[in-house]
């Protein structure tokens, strides 16, 4: 069955900070923090950004933390990484396409 609209995510940025210690296995420099960008699509064409989400995973013990349950040290590192992660322009490609078509249609009457 084909979905007409929905929501997808894409990894915007990831980092493994040296100062973060995994709270599960207590190993240092093994926690990978990721910033995910969510976008809403129509016929698999991205139309609008749905915000940013975060997660962290320890590469040593494979323990995963989602944003609400992250320890404070990991959450601070996530927010620092989130500030530098930019939302890509292609998240709005469907909206830009619709605007271009509308503008071409409007201006084609005058030329």
C-alpha positions as CSV (number, residue, x, y, z in Angstrom):
1,X,0.0,0.0,0.0
2,X,1.3,3.4,-1.0
3,X,1.4,6.1,1.6
4,X,0.4,9.6,0.3
5,X,1.9,11.5,3.2
6,X,4.0,10.9,6.2
7,X,7.0,11.7,8.3
8,X,10.6,10.7,7.8
9,X,13.9,11.5,9.5
10,X,17.4,12.0,8.3
11,X,20.6,12.3,10.4
12,X,21.9,15.9,10.3
13,X,25.0,15.6,12.5
14,X,26.7,13.2,14.8
15,X,29.6,13.5,17.2
16,X,31.5,11.4,19.8
17,X,32.5,13.9,22.6
18,X,35.7,12.9,24.5
19,X,34.5,14.1,27.9
20,X,31.2,12.1,28.0
21,X,31.2,8.9,30.1
22,X,28.6,6.2,29.4
23,X,26.4,5.9,32.5
24,X,25.8,2.2,31.7
25,X,29.3,0.8,31.2
26,X,31.3,3.8,32.5
27,X,33.6,3.8,29.4
28,X,34.9,7.1,28.2
29,X,34.8,8.4,24.6
30,X,32.3,5.8,23.4
31,X,29.0,7.7,23.4
32,X,27.9,8.8,19.9
33,X,25.4,11.7,20.0
34,X,23.1,12.2,16.9
35,X,20.9,15.0,15.8
36,X,18.0,13.8,13.5
37,X,16.0,16.1,11.3
38,X,12.4,15.2,10.8
39,X,10.4,16.3,7.7
40,X,6.9,15.8,6.5
41,X,6.4,14.5,3.0
42,X,3.7,14.2,0.4
43,X,4.2,11.4,-2.3
44,X,7.7,11.1,-0.8
45,X,8.6,14.7,-1.7
46,X,9.7,16.6,1.5
47,X,7.5,19.6,2.1
48,X,8.3,21.0,5.5
49,X,10.6,20.5,8.4
50,X,9.2,18.8,11.5
51,X,11.9,19.8,13.9
52,X,15.0,18.0,15.3
53,X,15.3,15.0,17.6
54,X,18.2,13.5,19.4
55,X,19.6,10.2,20.5
56,X,22.8,8.8,21.9
57,X,24.2,5.3,21.7
58,X,27.3,3.8,23.4
59,X,29.5,2.1,20.9
60,X,30.8,-0.2,23.7
61,X,27.7,-1.6,25.3
62,X,25.1,-0.5,22.6
63,X,22.9,1.3,25.3
64,X,20.6,3.9,23.7
65,X,19.2,7.0,25.2
66,X,16.4,9.0,23.6
67,X,16.3,12.7,24.4
68,X,13.8,12.7,27.3
69,X,15.8,10.0,29.2
70,X,19.3,11.3,28.5
71,X,21.5,12.0,31.5
72,X,22.3,15.7,31.9
73,X,25.9,15.6,30.6
74,X,24.8,13.9,27.4
75,X,21.8,16.2,27.0
76,X,24.1,19.3,27.3
77,X,26.4,17.9,24.6
78,X,23.3,17.2,22.5
79,X,22.1,20.8,22.8
80,X,25.5,22.1,21.8
81,X,25.5,19.8,18.8
82,X,21.9,20.8,17.9
83,X,22.9,24.5,17.7
84,X,25.4,23.8,15.0
85,X,23.2,21.4,13.0
86,X,21.4,23.3,10.2
87,X,18.1,22.2,8.7
88,X,18.9,21.3,5.0
89,X,17.2,23.2,2.2
90,X,15.9,20.0,0.6
91,X,13.5,19.5,3.6
92,X,11.5,22.3,1.9
93,X,11.9,21.2,-1.7
94,X,8.2,20.4,-2.3
95,X,7.1,23.8,-0.8
96,X,9.7,25.6,-3.0
97,X,8.5,23.7,-6.1
98,X,4.9,24.6,-5.4
99,X,5.8,28.3,-5.0
100,X,7.8,28.3,-8.2
101,X,4.9,26.8,-10.1
102,X,2.5,29.4,-8.7
103,X,4.9,32.3,-9.5
104,X,5.4,31.0,-13.1
105,X,1.6,30.7,-13.5
106,X,1.0,34.2,-12.2
107,X,3.8,35.8,-14.3
108,X,2.9,33.9,-17.5
109,X,-0.2,36.0,-17.8
110,X,1.8,39.2,-18.1
111,X,4.4,38.0,-20.6
